[in-house]
Amino acid sequence: MQELHDAPLAPLTTFRLGGPATRLLTATTDAEVIAAVREADASGTPLLVVGGGSNLVIGDKGFDGTALRIATEGFALSGTSLELAAGEVWTDAVARTVEAGLAGIECLAGIPGSAGATPIQNVGAYGQEVSSTITEVVAYDRRTGETVTLSNAECSFSYRHSRFKAEPDRFVVLRVRFALEDADGLSAPLAYPETARAMGVGQGERVALTAARETVLKLRAGKGMVLDPEDHDTWSAGSFFTNPILDGAAFEEFLARVHERLGPEVTPPAFPAGDGRTKTSAAWLIDRAGFTKGYGTGPARISTKHTLALTNRGEATTDDLLALAREVVAGVHAAFGVTLVNEPVTVGVSL
């Protein structure tokens, strides 16, 4: 297991921000992951688990403790069942399932990060969420000191949330298992209107798997959501804020604020979210509050391609990024009475 001291963490994140870790371990097997976690827990050393770094905002002072980078490998396909090691590059794994002719995660192409992070955030995009195909998650339980296998139901998935996110210091994901679908080379039914429109088909129809993946990659690239080291719009964590979910009273108050600010003819995006709640669009809120594409004059700005992405233009610090995020949160709340919640995990800092 590789060990470095006073190790830079910024290169391990897609933001390319953050100070060093006191110690950085890189684990390439499940046994090494477990040994590193046990050592940290036994000594009372703070532990930061790092996968692909696509969902991390690390403070400029860094991390005073052990950072554990999970670099395990493993792609095992048996029929329609898939098992991925936590360190597998997610977008590569998606490409391999499409090549194998299996549907279920093709619309999650291009999402940066590692496979082990997907159940934590219940990663989703373009009408798919990993919770719809995950059958089990194998994890190390820091509370009991044992390796456990959690069923889909035991993961308590919801929108951009899970049991792993609710108990952030308990589980370290080791492997993720999926049940995919053999639909004779076709995708799962397209659930997202934008994807269906881009492909010239109706919502709910199936298309060729490869075409679905390629279309999603093009849509994501157009929004700066596919990593490109030469494009500062991709020096981000993707969507920085989750889409707000409002109860009945809160949504009615929100509508009133929209009509007061933008006119009675304006209707904000609204999607049923269960239990009488409604999900609206964080990107729409940000834009209509006056934070348009490219907003900002400093080294941290809103992406020129998508209002939901905050970006490092090359010389930013984490403090620069957080100042922009706070400005956006305050502006949206002042305009519409809705409080945005950050999607990335913050380390040593907060909004």
Salt bridges, closest charged atoms under 4 A:
GLU3 OE2 - HIS5 NE2 2.92
GLU3 OE2 - ARG23 NH1 3.50
ASP30 OD2 - ARG175 NE 2.89
GLU39 OE1 - ARG23 NH2 2.81
ASP41 OD1 - ARG142 NH2 2.59
GLU83 OE2 - ARG175 NH1 3.42
GLU83 OE1 - ARG177 NE 2.64
GLU129 OE2 - ARG160 NH1 3.38
GLU136 OE1 - ARG177 NH1 2.84
ASP141 OD2 - ARG170 NH2 2.89
GLU167 OE1 - ARG143 NH2 3.42
GLU167 OE2 - ARG163 NE 3.04
GLU167 OE1 - ARG170 NH1 3.29
GLU181 OE2 - ARG206 NH2 2.99
GLU194 OE1 - LYS223 NZ 2.95
ASP231 OD2 - LYS305 NZ 2.99
ASP233 OD2 - LYS305 NZ 2.75
ASP233 OD1 - ARG313 NH1 2.79
ASP287 OD2 - ARG288 NE 3.93
